[in-house]
Amino acid sequence: MEDIKKNLEAVREKIDEAAEACGRNGEDVLLVAVSKTRTPEEINIAIDAGVTDIGENKVQEIMDKYYSIKPVRWHMIGHLQTNKVKYIIDKVDMIHSVDSIKLAGEIDRRAKAVGRTMDILVQINPAQEESKFGVSVDQAGDLVREILENCENIRIRGLMSVAPIVENMRDVKPYFDAVKAKYDELACIEHPRLDFRYLSMGMSGDYPVAIEAGSNLVRVGSAIFGERDYAQFRKDQEAKKNGNA
Ligand SMILES: *Cc1c(COP(=O)(O)O)cnc(C)c1O
């Protein structure tokens, strides 16, 4: 059993260090604990230890855990198919993974239907990797403006990015810098439905570098909960489906 509480303290300390090293305050960096594959019991331990925000990357996992978890803010951080927006529109507080006007349009429609405004981030794929979702740095402005023009029930709160996997953590810095520069540029747009507050960059392997580049929201999973065991996770899911759990 991983010591979630101890890991959390270590992560918080590293966040503080990284922030202070560049003249910022660790308290200004929001820690989103990424709880994919984790059980409600594990997630509740993290919440008891002070976690206020959790992130999931699959609609199904949000649905499965939603009613078993103590009050917390929910972040949808993974690729979202338009036909699944309806399942989470009343559950999550922010969607980090908006990368098309089609998806934004569906979020807008569903948000209106439940009488709310949805906070979103536009996802950028800074290295233009095939395996990752998101628009390029250059396309981000067009998508932001298209959403502002067409989606009255969406508020754009900033940008999100997943850096490429590299051998040396520092090699991601230029990608983070490029996203931060775009963030600063778009934050100047004056519009009632644009209120930049979050630059969501940094995971277990690179959050100190992301903070150095200006991130103020880090999405950290394995450094808190331990390495994910997908084989075991699938087995448990199967067992649950068959009624053996
Ligand atoms: C899984 C995931 C994370 C967290 O990854 P770790 O390496 O476990 O910290 C962050 N962001 C996204 C989009 C993820 O899917």
The ligand as an ORCA input file, in Angstrom:
! r2SCAN-3c Opt
* xyz 0 1
  C      -2.501     10.355    -16.320
  C      -2.458     11.807    -16.615
  C      -1.725     12.686    -15.798
  C      -0.926     12.242    -14.587
  O       0.138     11.415    -14.963
  P       1.279     10.996    -13.917
  O       2.456     10.769    -14.753
  O       0.778      9.761    -13.247
  O       1.435     12.105    -12.949
  C      -1.736     14.038    -16.126
  N      -2.440     14.501    -17.196
  C      -3.142     13.689    -17.995
  C      -3.867     14.266    -19.153
  C      -3.183     12.309    -17.728
  O      -3.891     11.508    -18.536
*
